[in-house]
Amino acid sequence: MSIKKMTLKKLFVASSIALSSSLVMANGVSYDYVQGGIQDYDDQFDGVEFEGAMSFNQNWYGKAELFKGDTNVGDADVDRIRLNVGFHTPINNSVDFVAEAGFEDYEVGGFDDSGFNALAGFRGMASSNFELGGYAQYSDVLESTDLTLEGRYHFNRNMSVGVEIGNDDELDNHYGANFRYSF
């Protein structure tokens, strides 16, 4: 295992511990939003990602993700769709535990496969404007686990920008930035 991967995993564990401790929170995080952004998977591929989530009730929500990009070698198209059902519940007044499961479909060049994915992690407000999240996601199609950390700055109740860094044991490191509108 490379030093880069070990450092990212240590950062994920430290952030998860910090999120599960008592942080000051002015407002809760939203599970009703649309967002768009860019993703870069090191030397593998990069592209744009669109995501939307909507609450069914106090604890359950649905989420759809669409990624469209190109590989960096061979210039093949990359398409990923995920349709998940999620559950969230407060751990304390600052942090939610989040779990999702659902369908995913990957198309890369001539490769086309579908299966399930599952995610577990934490989301919470570190201050009135700054949100932190840490997640582990398993992909049945890629047979890989992805550890991701995200930070989000809220301009107001509806608009925010986010950055993320992660490591997928199949796709290596990835980075992203996005804009979110919460409703």
N, C-alpha and C positions, 0 to 999 in steps of 0.2 A: 504494500500500500504506500503510495507516495506521501511525502510530507505535506503537500498541498491538500490532499484529501483528509489527512489526519487533522490538520489545522481547521479545516472547514467543519469537520465533525465535532471538534472541541468547541468551536464557536456556536454551533447549533445547540449543543448540550447546555452551554453557559447561558445562551439566550432563552432557552426553554425554562431553565431554573429561574432566571430573572423575571420572565413573564408570569410564572406561577406564584411568585412572591407578591406581596401586597404593593401595588403601584397606585399612584393618584390618578383618578379618572374623572373627567368632567362629564362625558357622554359615552354611551355605549357604541360599539362598532355596528355598522349596518350590514345586513344580509340582503339588501335590496339595492342593486346597482347595475350599471353598464360601464364597461371600460374597454379601452383600446391601448395597445402598446407595442413595443418592439422586444424581441428576444434574440440573444446570440448564444449559440451552443458551441463555444470555442471553435475548433477547426471542423466541426461537423456540418452545421447549417445555421441559418438565421432567417428571420422573417417577422411578420406581424401577428399579433394575437388579439382576438376579441373575446370578451367574456361578459356574461350577464348572470345575475342571480336574483331570485325572488323568493320571499318568505311564503310558506304555506300557513304557518301559525307561529306561535311564540318560539318554538324550538326547531322546526323543520323548514327546509328550503330546497329549491332546485337550482342547479347551476349548469350552464352550457358554455363550452369553450371551443373556439375555432382558431387553429394555427395554420397560416399559409406562409411558406417560405421556399428557399432553394438550398440545396446542398452546396458546400464550398468546393467539393471535388466532383466533377462530372456535371454540375449544374442541373441536377434532377429536381423536380418539384417535390415539396414535402407538405403533406396535408395531415392534420390531426384534428379529430373531433372527440370531445368528451361530453357526455351527458350524465350528470351525477345527481344523487339525492344526498342532502347533507343534514346533519344534526348538530346543534350547538347547545351548550348549557354552561352557565356561569360556574367557575371554580371558586371565585370570590367576587367582590364588587368591581374588580378591575379586569379580570381575565376570563375568557371563554375557552372551554375545550371544544374542539371542532373535529367532526368525523364525517367522511364522505365515502360513497361507493357508487360505482356506476359503470357505464359502457364507454369504451374508447375504440377508435378506428384510426389506423395509421396507413398512409399511402406514401411511399417513397420510391420514385422511379417505377420499377416493375413489382416492387414489394407491396402487398396489400394484405393486412391482417387486422382482426378485431378481437377484443377480449374485454376484461374488466380492469378497473383500477380502484384503489382504495387509498384514502388519505386520513391522517390523524395529526393533530397539532394544537397550537394555542394562538389566540388573537387577543390583544388587549391594548388599551390606551395608556401610554406612558406619561402623557400630559394631556391637556385639553386639545392640543393640535397634532400630537405625534402618536401614531399607532405602530405597534410591533407585532410580528407574526413569525412563527416557526413551524414547519411542517415536514412530515415524512410521507412520501407517496410511493406506492408500489404500482408498477405497470405489468400486467400479465403479458401483453404483447411483446414488450422489450425484455421481460423477465429481469427488471431492474428496480432499484430503490433510489429515489431522489430526495435529498435533504435540501430544503430551501428556507432561507431567512428573508423577511421583507420588512421594509420600513416605509411608512406612509405619512406624508404631511398633509393635514387637512386645512385648506384655506378657509373653509366655512363648513356648515352642516352638509352641503351637497357636493362640493368639489374638492378633490385631493389628487396628489401625485404620489406615485410609489416607485421604489427601486427594489430589486431583489437580486440575490446571489444564491447560487445553489450548486450542488454536485450530484450528478446522476452516475451510479456506478457503471452504467453502460455508455453514456454519452458525455462523460466528463463534466467540466464546469459550465455553468450557464449564467447569464446576466440579463437583466431586463429593466425596462422603465415603462411606466404606463400612466395614463390619466383616467380617473374614475369620477363618474357622476352618480351619487347616491340619491335615492328618492324615498 
